[in-house]
Amino acid sequence: MTAISVVIPTYNPRGPLADLLEKCMENAGGVELEFVVVNDGSTNDAAEQLEKCAERFDNLVWTSIENRGAGGARNVGADMASHDILLFLGDDITPINNDFFRAHAELHERMPGDEVAVLGKVVWPWAKDFDVSFVMRHVQGHGGEQFGYAHIPPYTELDWRFFYTANISVKKSVAKNWDKDGFSDSFQTYGYEDIEFAYRLFNRRQGLKIVYAPLSIGTHSHHYDVAGFLRRQVNAGNAAREFVRIHPDVATMVAPEQVPRALNRTILPEEDRRIPDQLVLIEGIKAWLRLLETGGRMGSDHWHEAALSAGFRLAYAQGYILAETDPGANLGAAYDVALARFRDDMNRTAFIEFAGALISSDQLYPGGASGGAGFSRPRGRFMSALRLWAIRRPFIVTLYRMFRRAVGG
């Protein structure tokens, strides 16, 4: 079976690297493996761990470099690799069975061209001692802010946006010179260095096909809370701005909706004056989401998932705007757009989720939806019930009024 070089960039690994390599060997599935680990300027004991691992695993090669980010570390590892197939693996991803590497090897044997990438699946661990929070279920489930596996049919062909380097394999020949043609060093924060690389491959003459192989499943041992994922979204927004700077044609696919157009608008004096209040409001929204979680309430109401989606989208837009380097950019107008999107998201949530749960059908449509006695009064009863709900939740009402003032609505 086709041999694979497993390229693992690592920076201050959370778990023992020896455990990861041991699990990989236990689940090799008959595939010849070479481990190429690049210590990307770690400040913990990663180098010492790798020295000890080299004594146990004769198929391990490793090096330490100054910190370049995950993309630069992958380039170093790809150049060091001996085999024709490279599998990029996160240092917190653990194979669950013998299909993990075998699925990659078999598909590459059947599709030998270098226009093919094989995407495996990543899930949260189901161990009893690993707590999967509401936020974690959301971002890899319905929300899809981290991975879109919940919405991908098996063995489908995907585009460059699904080049997830947590578990993906390519031919080494996709880049003649990995340091020059591989992952870009332009991305200094989380995200998009892998997607940007895939976008360049996609636009080559021979193109790129990403085939999703859900038999290759690895568990992702990385905890997220609301605060951590909000930071992740801000960083992803920063990286998205860099991606658009390099490839302006991707703006409609990765930039926050309407934000680029707002940044290019002529600045009005009142727009600049609003920026401090807009930033305070955004931080207030993020604090509200954090408080829901730290107070033990996140996930207790059915509208929380929609609120997370809206908040994570706002944080992404904030990161995108913060990364704008043009001194003439209209930041105030861009924040207006981002806050208006959050307001609209929460308005839909309020009407569909809150009202649907709190107001019974006979309150909404007294006398029946088709007419009859009392049908002329549904709006009055609806608004009375909604006002009663609002009176009991003054903090949310205060936030809503702040949104209206900030965006002029």
Order of alpha helices (4+ residues) and beta strands (2+ residues): beta-alpha-beta-alpha-beta-alpha-beta-beta-alpha-beta-alpha-beta-beta-alpha-alpha-beta-alpha-alpha-alpha-alpha-alpha-alpha-alpha-alpha-alpha
